[in-house]
Every structure is written in structure tokens, then in C-alpha cells.
């Protein structure tokens, strides 16, 4: 059995008096692509923010590489190999594409490796290479999503967290983003993917968790979940 890289135990997160996440357990093992699916407002993004230290925990624990990361800052986690592409992309709009990618590598000082990884990102996303000197804020939503993913990859993550990467994109761009997620995973990066597009997420994942109203209500092999009548009725529109 592969090593568990990320383990979430009894996670609770509250906004004011409202409990958005109510005691969630799940894990991501080395070499897996795991997806967390659920409707809007289920608590998926809140869970991701808690994992990456941008929201405080009201209860429970999060372990990464066998150690608790509760209370650790996001910058600490990037140094340890845990990188997130946030919902809404969050690119540096007044910087060029190249400068955004360099920011992704700010924890590194291996110049040759950084240059090599930038070439890899430009191979995965040829459109970014064409526009490498363009300001990020002038690009389309899909291009910004590519850039946010490329920037995260520049930190050489062990685990890549993707929060709603297909949200608000055209069908063509959604195809491209899922293709890239598959490619990154094939290169050996462990991935935790949060997605509203349950069908597409389960098609590329190894395992899935369903989240409803701040709780995990179902888990299993992604292929089996794709054919589960409850999942199909609730999330695949069938």
C-alpha cells in the first residue's frame, strides 16, 4: 500500500457561529488522483483552505507526510511540497506570465532547475509560451487558469491541490484543463481535485469522496462511483 501523504481527521471549520465543515475524514496516498465532489456550498473550498492554512480549524487535525500541519502557514506548506491552485485562480494581474511563473519558484534557488521547469510548463501550455511577456490580468479566464496551474507546478509540489479548476470556463477550455490534470498526474504528482463537474472529475480520478452539507457522505473507487445510481442522480444529472 502506498504511503499516505495527506490525512484529514475529524476536520471542523466554522464561519462565525455557522459550522461549514462538520467532522470530515479522508486521505490521499502517494501517486493517487483523488477527487472531492459535491454541489456548491457543500464545504469543499472551505476544506481546501483549512488544509493550506488559510482558514483556522475549529476541530480535528490535518497530517502531511505523517506530521500534523495544524496552524502552519501556507508559505511553510509550499516549502514542504504542498501547493494549491485556488478557486478564482489568483494570478498576479500586473505581472507578466513569466514573472508569475518565477513567483511560483520563489522558494527555490536552483537556477538551472527553474529554467528547465519553466520550459516544461511552456511545453504543457504552449499558449503561455506565446504570450510570456503579456500581463496576466489581460488574459482570458482559461489562460489565467493555465497560468495558476503552471505557477503551482514551479514549486515542484509533492501534492497538488486543485480547487474548482474548470469553474467558469468554456467547454473547450475545460477539456484542456482536465487533459493537463491527467498529464501532471501521469508525471508522478499526487493530486487532490475539488470539482463541481463530478462526471469529468470521476473519469480521471482513482478514488472519490462525496461531500454534502459539510460531511463526507460517500467514498469509493472513482469508476464504481461513476456507475452508482445515487451519484448519477445527484451529480451527473441522470
C-alpha positions as CSV (number, residue, x, y, z in Angstrom):
1,X,0.0,0.0,0.0
2,X,1.3,3.5,-1.0
3,X,2.3,5.9,1.8
4,X,-0.5,8.3,3.0
5,X,0.7,11.8,2.1
6,X,-2.3,13.8,3.3
7,X,-4.7,12.7,6.1
8,X,-7.6,14.8,7.3
9,X,-9.2,13.6,10.6
10,X,-12.4,15.0,12.2
11,X,-11.9,18.3,10.4
12,X,-14.3,21.1,11.6
13,X,-14.3,24.6,10.2
14,X,-16.7,27.4,11.3
15,X,-17.5,30.8,10.0
16,X,-18.8,32.8,12.9
17,X,-21.4,30.6,14.5
18,X,-22.0,28.5,11.4
19,X,-20.2,25.2,11.0
20,X,-19.3,24.8,7.4
21,X,-17.3,21.6,7.8
22,X,-18.7,19.2,10.4
23,X,-16.1,16.5,11.1
24,X,-14.6,15.3,7.8
25,X,-12.2,12.3,7.3
26,X,-10.3,11.5,4.1
27,X,-6.8,10.7,2.9
28,X,-4.7,11.0,-0.2
29,X,-2.0,8.4,-0.8
30,X,1.2,8.8,-2.8
31,X,0.7,8.6,-6.6
32,X,-3.1,9.0,-6.4
33,X,-5.5,11.4,-8.0
34,X,-8.3,11.8,-5.5
35,X,-11.4,13.9,-6.2
36,X,-13.7,15.6,-3.7
37,X,-17.0,16.3,-5.4
38,X,-20.2,17.9,-4.2
39,X,-22.6,20.7,-5.0
40,X,-21.9,24.4,-4.5
41,X,-21.8,25.2,-0.8
42,X,-21.0,21.7,0.3
43,X,-17.8,22.8,2.1
44,X,-15.2,21.7,-0.4
45,X,-13.4,25.0,-0.8
46,X,-13.5,25.6,3.0
47,X,-11.9,22.2,3.4
48,X,-9.1,23.1,1.0
49,X,-8.5,26.4,2.7
50,X,-8.2,24.7,6.0
51,X,-5.7,22.2,4.6
52,X,-3.5,25.0,3.3
53,X,-3.6,27.1,6.4
54,X,-5.7,30.0,5.1
55,X,-8.6,29.2,7.5
56,X,-8.3,28.1,11.1
57,X,-9.6,24.7,12.3
58,X,-12.4,24.5,14.8
59,X,-11.6,20.9,15.4
60,X,-9.8,17.8,14.1
61,X,-6.3,17.5,12.6
62,X,-4.5,17.5,9.2
63,X,-1.4,15.4,8.7
64,X,1.0,15.8,5.9
65,X,3.9,13.3,5.5
66,X,2.9,11.8,8.8
67,X,3.1,15.1,10.8
68,X,0.4,17.5,11.9
69,X,0.3,20.7,9.9
70,X,-2.4,22.3,12.0
71,X,-1.7,26.0,12.4
72,X,1.1,26.0,9.8
73,X,1.2,29.0,7.3
74,X,0.6,28.5,3.6
75,X,4.2,29.6,2.9
76,X,5.5,26.8,5.2
77,X,3.4,24.2,3.4
78,X,4.7,25.2,-0.1
79,X,8.2,24.7,1.2
80,X,7.2,21.2,2.3
81,X,5.7,20.4,-1.2
82,X,2.0,21.1,-0.7
83,X,0.8,23.6,-3.3
84,X,-2.7,24.8,-4.1
85,X,-4.3,26.3,-7.2
86,X,-7.1,28.3,-5.6
87,X,-10.6,28.8,-6.8
88,X,-10.7,32.0,-8.8
89,X,-7.1,31.5,-9.9
90,X,-5.5,34.3,-8.0
91,X,-2.8,35.3,-10.6
92,X,-0.7,38.4,-10.1
93,X,-2.5,40.6,-12.7
94,X,0.1,43.3,-13.0
95,X,2.9,40.8,-13.6
96,X,3.8,39.1,-16.9
97,X,3.3,35.4,-17.4
98,X,7.0,34.8,-17.0
99,X,7.1,36.8,-13.7
100,X,4.1,34.8,-12.3
101,X,5.9,31.6,-13.1
102,X,9.0,32.9,-11.4
103,X,6.9,33.7,-8.3
104,X,5.9,30.1,-8.2
105,X,9.6,29.2,-7.8
106,X,10.3,31.8,-5.1
107,X,11.2,29.1,-2.6
108,X,13.9,27.7,-4.9
109,X,17.4,28.9,-5.8
110,X,18.4,26.3,-8.4
111,X,18.5,28.5,-11.5
112,X,19.1,25.7,-14.0
113,X,16.2,23.7,-12.5
114,X,13.9,26.7,-12.5
115,X,14.7,27.4,-16.2
116,X,14.1,23.7,-17.0
117,X,10.8,23.6,-15.2
118,X,9.7,26.8,-16.9
119,X,10.4,25.1,-20.3
120,X,8.3,22.2,-19.1
121,X,5.4,24.5,-18.2
122,X,5.6,26.1,-21.6
123,X,5.6,22.7,-23.2
124,X,2.4,21.8,-21.3
125,X,0.8,25.2,-22.0
126,X,2.1,26.4,-25.4
127,X,-0.3,29.4,-25.2
128,X,1.6,30.7,-22.2
129,X,4.8,30.5,-24.1
130,X,3.4,32.5,-27.0
131,X,2.3,35.2,-24.5
132,X,5.1,35.0,-22.0
133,X,5.6,38.8,-21.8
134,X,1.9,39.6,-21.6
135,X,0.4,40.9,-18.3
136,X,-1.6,38.2,-16.6
137,X,-4.6,40.5,-16.0
138,X,-5.2,40.9,-19.7
139,X,-5.6,37.1,-20.3
140,X,-8.9,35.1,-20.5
141,X,-10.1,33.1,-17.6
142,X,-8.9,29.9,-19.2
143,X,-5.5,31.3,-19.8
144,X,-5.3,32.5,-16.2
145,X,-6.2,29.0,-15.0
146,X,-3.4,27.6,-17.1
147,X,-1.0,30.1,-15.5
148,X,-2.2,29.4,-12.0
149,X,-1.5,25.7,-12.6
150,X,1.8,26.4,-14.1
151,X,2.8,28.7,-11.3
152,X,2.0,25.9,-8.7
153,X,4.0,23.4,-10.6
154,X,7.0,25.7,-10.5
155,X,7.3,24.9,-6.7
156,X,7.8,21.2,-7.6
157,X,4.9,20.0,-5.4
158,X,4.6,16.5,-3.9
159,X,0.9,17.1,-3.6
160,X,-1.1,19.5,-5.9
161,X,-4.4,20.7,-4.6
162,X,-6.8,22.0,-7.3
163,X,-9.9,23.9,-6.3
164,X,-12.6,24.1,-9.0
165,X,-10.1,24.4,-11.9
166,X,-12.9,24.1,-14.6
167,X,-15.2,26.7,-13.0
168,X,-16.5,29.4,-15.4
169,X,-14.5,28.1,-18.4
170,X,-15.7,27.3,-21.9
171,X,-16.2,23.6,-22.8
172,X,-13.1,23.6,-25.0
173,X,-11.0,25.1,-22.1
174,X,-12.5,22.6,-19.7
175,X,-11.3,19.8,-21.9
176,X,-7.8,21.3,-21.9
177,X,-7.7,21.7,-18.1
178,X,-8.7,18.1,-17.5
179,X,-6.2,17.0,-20.1
180,X,-3.5,18.9,-18.2
181,X,-4.6,17.5,-14.8
182,X,-4.2,14.0,-16.2
183,X,-0.8,14.8,-17.7
184,X,0.5,16.3,-14.4
185,X,-0.8,13.2,-12.5
186,X,0.9,10.9,-15.1
187,X,4.2,12.7,-14.4
188,X,4.0,11.4,-10.8
189,X,2.5,14.4,-8.9
190,X,-0.2,13.3,-6.3
191,X,-3.4,15.3,-6.9
192,X,-6.4,16.3,-4.8
193,X,-9.0,17.7,-7.1
194,X,-12.1,19.6,-5.9
195,X,-14.7,19.8,-8.6
196,X,-18.4,20.6,-9.2
197,X,-18.0,18.8,-12.6
198,X,-18.4,15.4,-10.9
199,X,-18.5,13.4,-14.2
200,X,-15.2,14.7,-15.5
201,X,-13.5,14.5,-12.2
202,X,-14.5,10.9,-11.6
203,X,-13.4,9.9,-15.1
204,X,-9.8,10.8,-14.4
205,X,-9.6,10.0,-10.6
206,X,-8.5,6.9,-8.8
207,X,-10.8,7.4,-5.8
208,X,-13.6,9.9,-4.9
209,X,-15.3,11.4,-1.9
210,X,-18.7,13.0,-2.0
211,X,-19.3,16.0,0.3
212,X,-22.7,17.3,1.3
213,X,-23.5,20.0,3.8
214,X,-20.1,19.8,5.4
215,X,-19.9,16.0,5.7
216,X,-18.4,13.2,3.6
217,X,-21.4,11.1,2.6
218,X,-19.9,8.6,0.3
219,X,-16.5,7.3,-0.8
220,X,-15.1,4.7,-3.2
221,X,-13.3,3.8,-6.3
222,X,-14.0,6.5,-8.9
223,X,-15.1,4.1,-11.6
224,X,-17.6,2.4,-9.3
225,X,-18.9,5.8,-8.2
226,X,-19.5,6.8,-11.8
227,X,-21.9,4.0,-12.2
228,X,-23.5,4.4,-8.7
229,X,-27.2,5.3,-9.2
230,X,-27.2,7.8,-6.2
231,X,-24.1,9.6,-7.6
232,X,-25.6,9.6,-11.1
233,X,-28.9,11.0,-9.9
234,X,-27.4,13.7,-7.6
235,X,-24.4,14.8,-9.6
236,X,-24.5,13.5,-13.1
237,X,-28.0,14.7,-14.0
238,X,-29.3,11.2,-14.6
